[in-house]
Amino acid sequence: MAPTGNVYVGNSNSNNVTVISSTTNTVLATVPVGAFPFSVAAAPNSNVYVTNANSANVTEISPLTVTTSPASPVCGQPVTFNISGGTPNGTAVVNFGDASPTVTVPLDATGSGQTTHTTEPNYVTADRSMC
């Protein structure tokens, strides 16, 4: 478990790690790693390290920082998601929390990326309001 409260589980046969929120017991992400992830360790800075037995390497999973613009959008307004702190030239999978599918965002050499999303019409939010 990382200091953030997220749990990281290595899936050896599918070469990925599942990230689970221990608060909500929901899957937050599935992160591709090397071949046959064998062990997972979380550091105090929230970085997670995965040893990959068959590819003989270590994958680092860094916590991402996501900011939105505008910071307080209204229903139906496009929102830009700015991602930073990721693995350089890697990807980030974004779940917008509505009925739309997740989006994979390519990250540049600095570990940053961007995507825009508009909340699906007729979506009921967590506070039971309707968009």
Buried (B, 14 or more C-beta within 10 A) or exposed (E): EBEBEBBBEBBEEEBBBBBBBEEEEEEBBBBEBBEBBEEBEBEEEBBBBBBBBEBEEBBEBBBBEEEEEEEEBEEEEEBEBEBBBBBEEBBBBBEBEBEBEEBEBEBEEEBBBBBEBBBEEEBEEEEEEEB
